[in-house]
Amino acid sequence: MTTISLALKAAAAKLKRLPIARPELDAEVLLAWVIKRPKEFLYAHGEQPLNSRQSKQFAALLKRRLKGEPAAYLTGVKEFYGWPVKVNKRVLIPRPETELLVESALDLITKCNHPLLIDVGTGSGAILLAVGKNVTSVKLIGTDASAAALAVARDNLRRFRLTKIKLRQGDLLTPVKKWVVRHRDEVIVVANLPYLTTKQWQEAAEIKHEPRQALDGGPDGLNLYRRLFIQLADIKKSVYLIIEFDPGQSLKLKRLIKKHWPAARPLIKKDLAGRDRCLVVRLDSDDY
């Protein structure tokens, strides 16, 4: 009969075969889920033996992880901004980098009067959940083209009693255009749209289990952002825009924004690795 410590060590050694940054963390996540304890418990009780059922369940999950299935899909949960977000194969797994969008949104909200925040392409609803659990002085709406993704988002919001948040199915801003136009105070649009190039998506084996429509942004990764900018320009209303992108897209995004809003001054924020990751800009109606 093996112990928690030995099981973790053996699993991490096997997981090092995969192109993942922290195989030890994946081992911890899977074993903690099996024994129904927080990760911290594993190291405080390393000598505790696993029973037969736990050993078999952990081995089965490890086998699936070694075949490329993400740990978050195996456990059905991914922590985001301190909250356990439910996920499945119908939605993108929330990344730590996206927490920068939440921080940027929360910062803007404190400077706005009765803001309306729209999360375009909400997926699991992770951004809405994180914002909604931190502030109450904001109206929140999420959109997604996928009904299956919205079902996941709805479940997450219901679990955290955020039932006042509206969810609408449709293309980007299309289903919420009337709210944007009618809202008298500030509007904040947050978007973490697919931004990998098709080539990047094809070459990245570790993301093949996630929905392609949530990752593949076309030849240069910016197909959906171009469409979003056109929709925003068509609305002709001053809004704040916060988006996530690939570090190599900074210059092209700035040019696209200047094309529609010549006086706009995009602010680029870096992620924890020091790479360009988040763009914040006010798109003023006077620029049209």
C-alpha positions in Angstrom: 0.0 0.0 0.0 1.5 3.3 -1.1 1.5 6.6 0.7 0.4 10.1 -0.4 4.0 11.2 -0.7 5.2 8.2 -2.7 2.1 8.4 -5.0 2.8 12.1 -5.7 6.4 11.5 -6.5 5.7 8.6 -8.8 3.0 10.5 -10.6 5.0 13.6 -11.1 7.9 11.5 -12.6 5.5 10.1 -15.2 3.9 13.5 -15.9 7.3 15.0 -16.8 6.9 13.2 -20.1 4.2 15.7 -21.1 5.0 19.3 -22.3 3.5 20.9 -19.1 5.1 23.5 -17.0 4.4 22.0 -13.5 3.8 18.2 -13.5 4.0 18.2 -9.7 1.0 20.5 -9.6 -1.1 18.3 -11.9 -0.3 15.3 -9.6 -1.4 17.3 -6.6 -4.6 18.4 -8.2 -5.6 14.9 -9.2 -4.7 13.3 -5.9 -6.3 16.0 -3.9 -9.5 15.5 -5.9 -9.4 11.7 -5.3 -9.0 11.9 -1.6 -11.4 14.9 -1.3 -8.9 17.1 0.5 -7.2 20.4 -0.3 -3.7 20.3 -1.8 -2.2 21.5 1.4 -3.3 18.3 3.1 -1.1 16.2 0.9 2.2 17.5 2.3 1.0 17.7 5.9 0.0 14.1 5.7 2.5 12.6 3.3 2.8 9.4 5.2 -0.9 8.6 5.1 -1.6 5.5 3.1 -4.0 5.4 0.2 -6.6 2.8 0.3 -7.3 0.4 -2.6 -10.1 2.5 -4.1 -8.1 5.7 -4.0 -5.0 4.1 -5.5 -7.1 2.7 -8.4 -8.9 5.9 -9.0 -5.7 8.0 -9.0 -4.0 5.5 -11.4 -7.0 5.7 -13.7 -6.9 9.5 -13.8 -3.2 9.6 -14.2 -3.5 7.3 -17.2 -6.0 9.7 -18.8 -3.8 12.7 -18.0 -0.8 11.0 -19.6 -2.9 10.7 -22.8 -3.3 14.4 -22.8 -6.6 15.1 -21.1 -6.3 18.3 -19.0 -6.4 17.9 -15.2 -9.2 20.4 -15.0 -11.5 18.3 -17.3 -10.6 15.2 -15.2 -11.7 16.8 -12.0 -14.3 19.1 -13.5 -12.9 22.1 -11.6 -10.4 24.9 -12.2 -9.5 27.5 -9.7 -9.7 31.0 -11.1 -9.2 34.2 -9.1 -9.6 32.2 -5.9 -12.9 30.5 -6.9 -13.5 26.9 -8.0 -15.0 27.2 -11.5 -16.7 24.2 -13.0 -15.5 23.3 -16.4 -16.0 20.5 -19.0 -15.1 19.9 -22.6 -17.6 22.4 -23.8 -15.6 25.4 -22.5 -12.1 26.7 -22.4 -10.2 26.1 -19.2 -9.6 29.4 -17.5 -5.9 30.5 -17.5 -4.0 32.5 -14.8 -3.2 35.1 -17.4 -6.9 35.9 -17.7 -7.0 37.1 -14.1 -5.3 40.2 -15.4 -8.5 41.1 -17.2 -10.4 40.7 -14.0 -8.0 43.0 -12.2 -8.2 45.6 -15.0 -12.0 45.4 -14.9 -12.2 45.8 -11.1 -9.9 48.8 -11.3 -12.1 50.5 -13.9 -15.3 49.7 -12.0 -14.1 51.7 -9.0 -13.7 54.7 -11.3 -17.1 54.5 -13.0 -20.6 55.4 -12.0 -23.1 52.5 -12.2 -21.2 50.7 -15.0 -22.4 48.0 -17.2 -19.8 45.2 -17.8 -20.3 42.9 -20.8 -18.1 39.7 -20.9 -18.0 38.8 -24.6 -17.4 35.1 -25.2 -17.9 34.3 -21.6 -17.4 30.5 -21.8 -17.4 29.0 -18.3 -18.4 32.4 -16.9 -15.2 32.6 -14.9 -14.7 36.4 -15.5 -18.3 37.2 -14.6 -18.0 35.0 -11.5 -14.7 36.7 -10.4 -16.1 40.2 -10.9 -19.5 39.5 -9.5 -18.0 38.0 -6.2 -15.8 41.1 -5.7 -18.2 44.0 -6.5 -21.9 44.6 -6.4 -22.0 48.1 -7.9 -22.0 46.8 -11.5 -24.5 45.3 -13.9 -23.1 42.2 -15.5 -24.0 40.5 -18.8 -22.2 37.6 -20.6 -22.5 36.5 -24.2 -21.4 33.4 -26.1 -22.2 31.8 -29.4 -22.3 28.4 -27.8 -25.5 27.3 -26.0 -23.5 24.5 -24.4 -20.9 27.0 -23.0 -23.7 29.2 -21.6 -25.1 26.2 -19.8 -21.8 25.8 -18.0 -21.7 29.5 -17.2 -25.2 29.4 -15.9 -24.4 26.5 -13.6 -21.3 28.3 -12.2 -23.3 31.6 -11.6 -26.1 29.7 -9.9 -23.7 27.8 -7.6 -22.3 31.1 -6.3 -25.8 32.8 -6.1 -25.0 35.3 -8.9 -28.4 34.7 -10.5 -28.9 38.4 -11.4 -26.2 38.2 -14.0 -27.7 37.9 -17.5 -26.5 35.5 -20.1 -27.3 35.8 -23.8 -26.5 33.6 -26.8 -25.3 35.2 -30.0 -22.5 36.6 -32.0 -20.2 38.7 -29.8 -22.1 42.0 -29.0 -25.1 41.3 -31.2 -27.4 40.0 -28.5 -26.7 42.8 -26.1 -26.5 45.8 -28.4 -29.7 47.3 -27.0 -28.3 47.3 -23.5 -25.1 49.0 -24.6 -27.0 51.7 -26.5 -29.5 52.4 -23.7 -27.1 52.4 -20.8 -26.7 56.0 -19.6 -23.4 55.5 -17.7 -20.1 53.8 -18.5 -20.0 50.6 -20.4 -17.0 48.2 -20.0 -16.5 45.4 -22.6 -14.3 42.6 -21.6 -13.2 39.9 -24.1 -11.0 36.9 -24.0 -11.7 35.8 -27.6 -9.8 33.1 -29.5 -6.4 34.6 -30.4 -4.2 31.7 -31.3 -3.3 31.5 -35.0 -4.6 28.5 -36.8 -1.0 27.3 -37.1 -0.4 27.7 -33.4 -3.6 25.7 -32.7 -2.5 22.9 -35.0 0.9 22.7 -33.5 -0.1 22.8 -29.8 -0.9 19.2 -28.8 -1.6 20.1 -25.2 -4.8 22.1 -26.1 -6.4 19.6 -28.5 -8.9 18.5 -25.9 -10.3 22.0 -25.5 -12.9 23.4 -28.0 -11.3 24.7 -31.1 -13.8 27.5 -31.5 -12.5 28.9 -28.2 -8.9 28.9 -29.3 -8.4 29.3 -33.1 -8.6 32.9 -34.1 -7.8 32.4 -37.8 -4.6 33.0 -39.8 -3.3 35.8 -37.6 -5.4 35.0 -34.5 -7.4 38.2 -34.7 -10.5 37.3 -36.8 -13.0 37.7 -33.9 -11.3 40.8 -32.6 -11.7 42.5 -36.0 -15.4 41.6 -35.9 -15.8 42.9 -32.4 -14.1 46.2 -33.3 -16.5 46.6 -36.2 -19.5 46.0 -33.9 -18.2 48.5 -31.4 -17.6 51.1 -34.1 -21.1 50.6 -35.4 -22.7 51.2 -32.0 -21.1 54.6 -31.9 -21.0 54.9 -28.1 -18.1 55.6 -25.8 -16.9 52.4 -24.1 -14.0 51.0 -22.2 -12.5 47.9 -23.8 -10.4 45.2 -22.1 -9.0 42.3 -24.1 -6.5 39.5 -23.8 -4.2 38.6 -26.6 -1.0 36.8 -27.6 2.2 38.9 -26.9 3.1 39.0 -30.6 -0.1 40.7 -31.5 0.4 44.0 -29.6 1.4 46.2 -32.6 -1.3 44.8 -34.9 -4.0 45.3 -32.3 -2.9 48.9 -31.7 -3.1 49.5 -35.5 -6.6 48.0 -35.7 -7.9 50.1 -32.9 -6.3 53.3 -34.4 -8.1 52.5 -37.7 -11.5 52.8 -36.0 -10.6 55.2 -33.2 -7.7 57.5 -34.3 -7.5 59.3 -31.0 -7.6 56.2 -28.8 -4.6 55.5 -26.5 -4.3 51.8 -25.8 -2.6 50.7 -22.6 -0.8 47.4 -22.7 -0.4 45.4 -19.5 2.0 42.6 -19.0 1.3 39.2 -17.4 3.4 37.7 -14.5 5.9 36.4 -17.0 6.5 40.0 -18.3 4.8 39.5 -21.6 2.3 41.8 -23.3 -1.1 40.2 -22.5 -3.9 42.7 -21.8 -5.0 45.8 -23.7 -7.1 48.5 -22.0 -8.5 51.4 -23.9 -11.3 54.0 -23.9 -13.0 54.1 -27.3 -14.5 57.6 -27.3 -17.6 58.4 -29.4 -15.9 61.6 -30.5 -13.3 59.5 -32.5 -15.8 58.2 -35.0 
